Amino acid sequence: MKLRNEVVSITMEDDVSVFPTNEYILLEISHTVGKINIPQIAGTIRDLVKSDSRMVAIRGYGFKGIGLSVRIAHELKKREQRFLYQMTFDTFDAIDPKDEKILTSVQIIVMPPES
């Protein structure tokens, strides 16, 4: 997965989307996602936040999406040494467009520390 300078290339199985914006990078993880490489995603997010001073929003939908989002945030925290992230999270309801089912969802914002 490459996210540098607004270039996005995803090589994951299913239902993971990345949306670069002017202010932050949004990573969405669906409740139907297949296998993903958590250490690789966490490493990319670390580079974006630490090296590029970009904010990254990790959004997970449904049970599996929430679990994977939290695992990615946990992997970031495990890698902290001298660089400390600021993280905030919020929960919200989302609707699955296929069956109109309401999904509990989470958004974790990862920010570089204030200088």
C-alpha positions in Angstrom: 0.0 0.0 0.0 1.4 3.4 -1.0 0.0 6.7 0.1 2.8 9.2 -0.3 2.1 12.4 -2.1 -1.5 11.6 -2.9 -0.6 8.5 -4.9 -2.8 5.6 -3.9 -2.2 2.0 -4.8 -4.0 -0.7 -2.9 -3.2 -4.4 -3.2 -5.6 -5.9 -0.7 -8.3 -8.5 -1.3 -11.6 -6.7 -0.7 -13.4 -3.8 0.9 -10.6 -1.5 2.0 -10.7 1.9 0.6 -8.3 4.9 0.9 -9.3 8.5 0.2 -6.6 11.2 0.1 -7.9 14.7 0.9 -6.2 18.0 1.4 -6.4 17.8 5.1 -6.1 14.1 5.9 -6.0 10.5 4.6 -9.1 8.4 5.2 -8.8 4.6 5.4 -12.1 2.8 5.5 -12.4 -0.8 6.4 -15.7 -2.6 5.6 -17.4 -5.3 7.7 -16.9 -7.7 4.8 -13.1 -7.2 4.3 -10.9 -10.1 3.5 -7.4 -10.7 4.9 -5.3 -7.5 5.3 -1.7 -6.8 6.3 -2.0 -4.9 9.6 1.8 -4.3 10.1 2.2 -2.9 6.6 -0.8 -0.6 7.0 0.4 0.5 10.5 3.9 1.2 9.0 2.4 3.3 6.2 0.2 5.3 8.6 3.3 5.8 10.9 5.2 7.3 7.9 2.3 9.5 6.9 1.9 10.9 10.4 5.5 11.1 11.6 7.4 11.9 8.3 4.7 13.8 6.4 2.8 15.3 9.5 -0.5 14.2 7.9 -3.6 13.3 9.9 -5.0 9.8 9.2 -8.6 8.7 9.9 -9.1 5.0 10.2 -12.8 4.2 9.8 -14.2 0.7 10.6 -17.7 -0.5 9.8 -19.4 -3.4 11.6 -17.8 -6.0 13.9 -14.9 -6.9 11.7 -14.1 -3.4 10.5 -14.1 -2.1 14.1 -11.8 -4.9 15.2 -9.3 -4.4 12.4 -9.3 -0.6 12.9 -8.5 -1.1 16.6 -5.8 -3.6 15.8 -4.2 -1.1 13.4 -4.3 1.6 16.1 -2.9 -0.9 18.7 0.0 -1.8 16.3 0.8 1.9 16.0 0.9 2.3 19.8 3.1 -0.8 20.1 5.6 0.8 17.7 5.9 4.0 19.7 9.3 4.7 21.1 10.3 8.4 21.1 7.5 9.4 18.8 4.1 9.7 20.5 0.9 9.8 18.5 -2.2 11.7 19.5 -5.3 9.6 18.9 -9.0 10.3 19.3 -11.9 8.1 18.5 -15.7 8.4 18.0 -18.4 5.9 17.3 -21.3 6.4 14.9 -24.0 4.4 13.0 -23.6 3.6 9.3 -26.1 1.9 7.0 -25.1 -1.0 4.8 -26.4 0.1 1.3 -27.0 -3.6 0.3 -29.5 -4.4 3.0 -30.1 -1.1 4.8 -28.8 -2.7 8.0 -27.4 -0.3 10.6 -23.8 -1.0 11.5 -22.0 0.3 14.6 -18.8 2.0 13.4 -15.7 3.6 14.8 -13.4 6.4 13.5 -9.9 6.7 15.0 -8.0 9.9 14.1 -4.2 9.6 14.3 -2.5 13.0 14.5 1.1 14.1 14.8 2.1 15.5 18.2 1.9 19.3 18.5 5.3 20.9 18.1 
